[in-house]
Amino acid sequence: MHDVRALKFPWIGLAASYAALLSACQNPCEDLLLETAVYMERTNCDQEGMCVVEDEMDTVDLIVDSDDPTKVELQSSRTGQNAAGTILCNLLTYQTLTGSLIEEGTLVFADQANTYTRASNYTLNNPGETGSCTGAGSKVGPPGPPKAVGVCPTGGGGDCIPFSTTVGGSETAPVVWEELYTCVDAGGACAGPENIEIVLALIQANERIDWSIAEGTGIGSQYAGDLCGTSFEWMSEPETPQEEGCWAFTDDRFNKRSFGSGFFCIGSGSRGAGSIPVPTPTCAEIAAANVDFSVCPKPPPASPIEDDPPQCDGQLIVEPMSNNVPCVEPDVSPCSGCNDYCLDNGFPFGSTTETCEAITCQCGCTYCR
């Protein structure tokens, strides 16, 4: 019925076993006579102690089997995903029908089936994440909208405070970001060209961000997630090929790490149409860095492949870089811009050597092999 930030699948709910709720039917009773109808539902979802969906609204079609009125199908009008269930007394138990999401849940009906409360738990086979939600539903029309579902289990995001800078806009006026990205395969070889250019459109509501590719490779692909601090973890929507990742924001830049089936990507973003993202590291540099793609990168000016430099357990490689960083007065620092220049060009350890040649600097940019 509602998507969850890290999963992007509907029909989520708070863990509640069939046995616990069956107490409502311990006495002999008649099955509730449900009718095919449309319900509005409000849902809170909790995953690993963090609120990932708070009081979101969806439309749910409840379809009763004409041959067996105890059999019911549920369908989210928002996503088209569905589940099947069986009614016993006023208790409907259901399970998802297809897809990588395994979920079992219950609807407990009241007020002559005009309202219900919802509870379920779920597991996503890949990558094995689990979560739970609570929901309240009300039949469209009388008796009116569903009741509030209360404060999210962790108070609307736990300890996460969204980045103070708004990085997305509205549906009618999304914020545009430019991105460059480079992907490698499991062996570290390039999985396509380096520095692929795309344009992104971001829509933001508090910590929730929905975004899509507006121009370039994969145009129309859709993703969503939650912003926690400066880190934005996201996952592709069901209609988009599976990919998940994380961006680390500053006011006008982000670093990206992401992965999907057989590919691993590093990206750099800049805010505004026509802005110029920092070039990504090469495929060879990405492979040499042994990046953990499941961990959010550091925000710029660090490189998206940068780890904690003292943890380099390989060989530090210094590569001279001729550039247009101007020399400054010797009593300040001849090449104070070298470190930022190296970081901006994908060298995770910045600059270790620098010399002034004429009016520009020769920077020694360093990475770990």
C-alpha positions as CSV (number, residue, x, y, z in Angstrom):
1,M,0.0,0.0,0.0
2,H,2.9,2.3,0.6
3,D,6.5,2.2,-0.5
4,V,9.3,2.0,2.0
5,R,12.4,4.1,1.5
6,A,15.0,1.3,1.3
7,L,12.7,-1.3,-0.4
8,K,10.4,0.5,-2.8
9,F,7.7,-2.1,-2.5
10,P,4.1,-1.7,-1.2
11,W,2.1,-3.6,1.4
12,I,4.3,-2.9,4.4
13,G,3.1,-3.1,8.1
14,L,4.0,-3.6,11.7
15,A,4.9,-7.2,12.7
16,A,1.8,-8.9,14.1
17,S,1.2,-12.6,14.1
18,Y,-2.0,-14.2,13.1
19,A,-2.2,-16.1,16.4
20,A,-2.0,-12.9,18.4
21,L,-4.9,-11.3,16.5
22,L,-7.0,-14.5,16.3
23,S,-8.1,-13.9,19.8
24,A,-10.8,-11.7,18.3
25,C,-12.3,-14.8,16.9
26,Q,-11.9,-17.3,19.8
27,N,-15.6,-17.4,20.2
28,P,-17.8,-18.9,17.4
29,C,-18.7,-16.2,14.9
30,E,-19.8,-15.7,11.4
31,D,-17.4,-14.5,8.7
32,L,-17.7,-10.8,8.0
33,L,-19.5,-10.3,4.7
34,L,-17.0,-8.1,2.8
35,E,-17.9,-6.3,-0.4
36,T,-15.6,-5.2,-3.1
37,A,-14.7,-1.6,-2.2
38,V,-12.0,1.1,-2.3
39,Y,-10.3,2.2,0.9
40,M,-8.0,5.0,1.8
41,E,-5.2,4.0,4.1
42,R,-2.6,5.9,6.2
43,T,0.6,4.1,7.1
44,N,3.6,4.4,9.3
45,C,6.6,2.1,8.6
46,D,9.6,1.3,10.7
47,Q,12.8,-0.4,9.6
48,E,15.7,-1.3,11.9
49,G,14.6,1.3,14.5
50,M,14.2,4.1,11.9
51,C,10.9,5.6,10.7
52,V,11.0,5.2,6.9
53,V,7.4,6.1,6.1
54,E,5.3,8.5,8.2
55,D,1.6,8.9,7.8
56,E,1.6,8.4,4.0
57,M,-1.7,8.0,2.2
58,D,-2.6,5.4,-0.4
59,T,-5.7,4.0,-2.2
60,V,-6.4,0.3,-1.7
61,D,-8.8,-1.7,-3.9
62,L,-10.3,-4.6,-2.0
63,I,-11.7,-7.2,-4.4
64,V,-13.8,-10.1,-3.1
65,D,-13.9,-13.4,-5.0
66,S,-17.3,-13.8,-6.5
67,D,-17.2,-17.6,-6.1
68,D,-15.7,-17.6,-2.6
69,P,-16.5,-14.5,-0.4
70,T,-13.8,-15.5,2.1
71,K,-11.1,-15.0,-0.5
72,V,-9.9,-11.4,-1.1
73,E,-7.4,-9.7,-3.3
74,L,-5.8,-6.4,-2.3
75,Q,-4.3,-3.9,-4.8
76,S,-2.5,-0.7,-4.3
77,S,-3.7,1.9,-6.8
78,R,-0.5,3.8,-6.4
79,T,1.9,1.0,-7.4
80,G,-0.3,-1.8,-8.9
81,Q,1.2,-4.4,-6.5
82,N,-1.2,-6.9,-5.1
83,A,-1.7,-9.5,-2.3
84,A,-4.2,-12.2,-1.6
85,G,-5.9,-13.1,1.7
86,T,-8.6,-15.0,3.5
87,I,-11.3,-13.5,5.9
88,L,-12.1,-15.2,9.2
89,C,-14.6,-13.4,11.4
90,N,-13.4,-9.8,11.2
91,L,-9.8,-10.7,10.5
92,L,-8.3,-10.8,7.1
93,T,-4.8,-12.4,6.7
94,Y,-2.9,-11.7,3.5
95,Q,0.4,-12.4,1.8
96,T,2.1,-10.8,-1.3
97,L,1.7,-12.8,-4.5
98,T,4.8,-12.1,-6.6
99,G,8.1,-10.3,-6.5
100,S,11.1,-10.3,-4.2
101,L,9.2,-9.0,-1.2
102,I,7.7,-11.6,1.1
103,E,5.1,-10.1,3.4
104,E,2.4,-11.4,5.7
105,G,-0.1,-9.1,7.3
106,T,-3.5,-8.6,8.8
107,L,-6.5,-6.3,8.4
108,V,-8.9,-6.2,11.4
109,F,-12.2,-4.7,10.3
110,A,-14.7,-2.7,12.4
111,D,-17.8,-0.6,11.9
112,Q,-19.4,-3.1,9.6
113,A,-16.2,-3.2,7.4
114,N,-16.2,0.5,7.0
115,T,-12.8,0.8,8.7
116,Y,-9.8,-1.4,9.5
117,T,-6.5,-1.4,11.2
118,R,-3.5,-2.9,9.5
119,A,-0.3,-4.7,10.7
120,S,2.3,-6.8,8.9
121,N,6.0,-7.7,8.6
122,Y,8.1,-8.1,5.5
123,T,11.4,-9.4,4.3
124,L,13.1,-8.5,1.0
125,N,15.0,-11.5,-0.3
126,N,17.7,-9.3,-1.8
127,P,19.4,-7.7,0.1
128,G,17.6,-9.4,3.0
129,E,16.2,-6.3,4.7
130,T,13.2,-6.5,7.1
131,G,10.7,-4.0,8.4
132,S,7.2,-3.4,9.7
133,C,4.3,-0.9,9.6
134,T,1.0,0.0,11.1
135,G,-1.9,1.3,9.1
136,A,-5.5,2.6,9.4
137,G,-8.0,2.3,6.5
138,S,-11.4,3.7,5.8
139,K,-13.9,3.0,3.0
140,V,-13.9,5.8,0.4
141,G,-16.9,8.1,1.2
142,P,-18.7,7.7,4.5
143,P,-17.4,7.4,7.2
144,G,-14.8,9.8,6.0
145,P,-11.0,9.7,5.9
146,P,-9.0,7.1,7.9
147,K,-7.9,8.0,11.4
148,A,-4.4,9.1,12.1
149,V,-1.9,6.3,12.7
150,G,0.0,8.1,15.4
151,V,3.6,9.1,15.8
152,C,6.0,7.0,13.8
153,P,7.6,4.2,15.9
154,T,10.8,6.2,16.2
155,G,9.3,9.7,16.1
156,G,9.6,10.4,12.4
157,G,13.2,9.5,11.5
158,G,14.9,8.5,14.8
159,D,18.0,10.6,15.3
160,C,18.1,11.7,11.7
161,I,17.9,15.4,11.0
162,P,17.6,16.2,7.3
163,F,20.3,18.4,5.8
164,S,19.5,22.0,6.5
165,T,19.8,22.9,2.8
166,T,16.8,22.0,0.6
167,V,18.1,19.9,-2.2
168,G,14.8,19.1,-4.0
169,G,11.8,21.1,-5.2
170,S,8.1,20.4,-5.9
171,E,6.5,18.2,-8.5
172,T,5.9,21.3,-10.7
173,A,9.3,22.8,-10.0
174,P,11.9,20.1,-9.2
175,V,15.5,21.1,-8.4
176,V,17.9,20.1,-11.3
177,W,21.2,18.5,-10.6
178,E,23.9,17.5,-13.1
179,E,25.8,14.2,-12.6
180,L,28.8,12.4,-13.9
181,Y,29.2,8.7,-13.1
182,T,31.5,5.8,-13.9
183,C,30.7,2.2,-13.3
184,V,32.9,-1.0,-13.0
185,D,32.0,-4.6,-13.0
186,A,32.8,-7.2,-10.3
187,G,36.3,-7.6,-11.8
188,G,37.0,-3.9,-11.7
189,A,36.8,-3.4,-15.5
190,C,34.8,-0.5,-16.9
191,A,31.1,-1.3,-17.3
192,G,30.6,1.3,-19.9
193,P,32.1,4.7,-20.7
194,E,33.7,6.8,-18.0
195,N,32.1,10.1,-16.8
196,I,28.6,9.5,-18.3
197,E,26.6,12.7,-18.2
198,I,23.0,12.7,-17.0
199,V,20.5,15.4,-15.6
200,L,18.5,14.7,-12.5
201,A,15.2,16.1,-11.2
202,L,14.7,16.0,-7.4
203,I,11.4,16.4,-5.5
204,Q,11.7,16.8,-1.7
205,A,9.2,16.6,1.2
206,N,11.1,16.9,4.5
207,E,13.4,13.9,4.6
208,R,11.7,12.2,1.7
209,I,13.3,12.7,-1.8
210,D,11.9,11.3,-5.0
211,W,14.1,11.8,-8.1
212,S,14.3,10.8,-11.7
213,I,16.7,10.9,-14.6
214,A,15.5,13.9,-16.7
215,E,18.1,13.7,-19.5
216,G,20.7,11.2,-20.6
217,T,21.1,7.4,-20.2
218,G,18.2,5.9,-18.4
219,I,15.9,8.9,-18.9
220,G,12.6,8.4,-17.0
221,S,14.1,6.0,-14.4
222,Q,12.7,6.7,-10.9
223,Y,14.2,6.4,-7.4
224,A,13.3,7.4,-3.9
225,G,14.7,7.5,-0.4
226,D,15.2,9.5,2.8
227,L,17.7,12.1,3.7
228,C,19.5,11.6,7.0
229,G,22.0,14.3,7.9
230,T,23.9,15.0,4.7
231,S,23.5,11.3,3.5
232,F,20.7,10.3,1.1
233,E,20.1,6.6,0.8
234,W,17.9,5.6,-2.2
235,M,16.6,2.7,-4.2
236,S,15.0,2.3,-7.6
237,E,11.3,2.2,-7.9
238,P,9.8,-1.2,-9.0
239,E,9.4,-0.1,-12.7
240,T,13.1,0.9,-12.8
241,P,16.0,-1.7,-13.0
242,Q,17.2,-2.5,-9.5
243,E,19.9,-0.2,-8.1
244,E,20.5,1.3,-4.7
245,G,23.0,3.8,-3.5
246,C,23.8,6.9,-1.4
247,W,24.6,10.5,-2.1
248,A,26.5,12.7,0.4
249,F,25.5,16.3,0.0
250,T,27.0,19.8,0.5
251,D,25.0,22.9,-0.5
252,D,25.8,22.5,-4.2
253,R,27.6,19.2,-4.6
254,F,27.2,15.5,-3.9
255,N,29.3,12.3,-4.0
256,K,27.6,9.1,-5.0
257,R,28.2,5.3,-4.6
258,S,25.7,2.8,-5.9
259,F,25.4,-0.8,-7.1
260,G,23.1,-3.1,-8.9
261,S,23.2,-6.5,-10.5
262,G,26.8,-6.9,-11.7
263,F,27.8,-3.2,-11.6
264,F,29.2,-0.7,-9.1
265,C,29.1,3.1,-9.7
266,I,30.9,6.2,-8.5
267,G,29.4,9.6,-9.2
268,S,29.7,13.3,-8.6
269,G,26.9,15.8,-8.8
270,S,26.5,19.6,-9.0
271,R,23.4,21.7,-8.4
272,G,21.7,23.6,-11.2
273,A,21.2,23.1,-15.0
274,G,24.4,23.6,-16.8
275,S,26.6,23.3,-13.7
276,I,29.8,21.2,-14.0
277,P,30.2,18.2,-11.7
278,V,33.7,17.1,-10.6
279,P,35.0,14.4,-13.0
280,T,34.8,10.9,-11.5
281,P,37.9,8.7,-10.8
282,T,38.8,6.3,-13.6
283,C,37.8,2.7,-13.6
284,A,41.3,1.7,-12.7
285,E,41.3,4.1,-9.7
286,I,38.0,2.8,-8.5
287,A,39.1,-0.8,-8.7
288,A,42.4,0.1,-6.9
289,A,40.6,1.8,-4.1
290,N,38.6,-1.3,-3.1
291,V,35.5,0.8,-2.4
292,D,32.7,-0.5,-0.1
293,F,29.7,0.5,-2.3
294,S,27.2,-0.3,0.5
295,V,28.6,2.5,2.6
296,C,27.8,6.2,1.9
297,P,30.8,8.2,0.6
298,K,32.2,11.2,2.2
299,P,30.8,14.5,1.0
300,P,32.8,16.8,-1.3
301,P,35.5,18.0,-1.5
302,A,36.5,14.4,-0.6
303,S,36.5,12.0,-3.6
304,P,33.6,9.6,-3.7
305,I,36.1,6.7,-3.4
306,E,37.9,8.3,-0.5
307,D,38.1,6.3,2.7
308,D,40.1,7.3,5.8
309,P,43.5,8.0,4.3
310,P,45.5,6.5,7.2
311,Q,43.8,3.2,6.5
312,C,45.6,2.7,3.2
313,D,47.1,-0.7,3.4
314,G,48.5,-0.7,-0.1
315,Q,51.0,1.6,-1.9
316,L,50.6,5.3,-2.1
317,I,51.0,6.4,-5.7
318,V,51.9,10.0,-6.5
319,E,50.9,11.3,-10.0
320,P,52.2,14.7,-11.2
321,M,49.3,16.9,-12.4
322,S,49.9,20.0,-14.5
323,N,47.0,22.4,-14.0
324,N,45.9,26.0,-13.8
325,V,46.1,26.3,-10.0
326,P,47.9,29.7,-9.6
327,C,50.9,30.1,-7.4
328,V,50.5,32.5,-4.5
329,E,53.1,34.4,-2.5
330,P,55.7,32.1,-1.0
331,D,55.2,33.4,2.5
332,V,51.7,32.0,2.4
333,S,51.9,28.7,0.6
334,P,53.2,28.4,-2.9
335,C,50.4,26.0,-4.1
336,S,47.6,26.1,-1.5
337,G,45.1,25.0,-4.1
338,C,46.7,21.7,-4.9
339,N,45.0,19.6,-2.3
340,D,41.5,20.7,-3.4
341,Y,42.5,20.3,-7.0
342,C,43.6,16.7,-6.4
343,L,40.5,15.9,-4.4
344,D,38.3,17.5,-7.0
345,N,39.9,15.3,-9.7
346,G,39.3,12.0,-8.0
347,F,42.5,11.5,-6.0
348,P,41.3,10.4,-2.5
349,F,44.5,11.3,-0.7
350,G,44.7,14.8,-2.1
351,S,48.1,16.4,-2.7
352,T,51.4,15.3,-1.1
353,T,53.9,17.3,-3.3
354,E,53.6,20.7,-5.0
355,T,56.0,23.0,-6.8
356,C,55.5,26.4,-8.4
357,E,56.4,26.5,-12.1
358,A,56.1,30.0,-13.6
359,I,52.7,31.2,-12.4
360,T,51.0,27.8,-12.0
361,C,51.5,24.8,-9.7
362,Q,52.7,21.3,-10.4
363,C,50.6,19.2,-8.0
364,G,51.5,15.7,-6.9
365,C,48.2,14.0,-6.5
366,T,48.1,10.8,-4.4
367,Y,46.0,7.7,-4.3
368,C,46.3,4.2,-2.7
369,R,46.9,1.1,-4.8
